[in-house]
Amino acid sequence: MARTSPFKFLQEVRAETQKVTWPSRRETMITTAMVFVMVAIASIFFLVADQVIRLAVTFVLGIGG
């Protein structure tokens, strides 16, 4: 395997990063907001699922008040 000099490597990295289509500020903000919304929805879902499972287990085992 041929070795590449650090200078050549950095030139290639720079050339590749210029090919990337970077998202706009608006796209980044919308995507970030969507992630936060999905995290909130998933959190609520797992909270409800956990409570239902807890109630079912305590009912089946006959523990609790």
Residue, then its C-alpha position, 0 to 999 in steps of 0.5 A: m500500500a502506497r504511503t501518502s504525505p500529510f500535505k497530499f492527504l490534507q489537499e485531498v480532504r479539502a477537495e472532498t469537503q468542497k464537494v459536500t452539499w452543506p445544509s442551510r441554517r433553516e434546514t439545520m434548525i428545522t431538523t433540530a426541532m424535528v429531533f426534539v419533537m421526536v425525542a419528546i414523543a418517544s419519551i412520553f410513549f416509553l413513560v406510558a408503556d412503563q407505567v402500563i407494564r408496572l401496573a400489569v406486573t403489580f396486578v399479576l404478582g399481587i403486590g402493592g396497596 
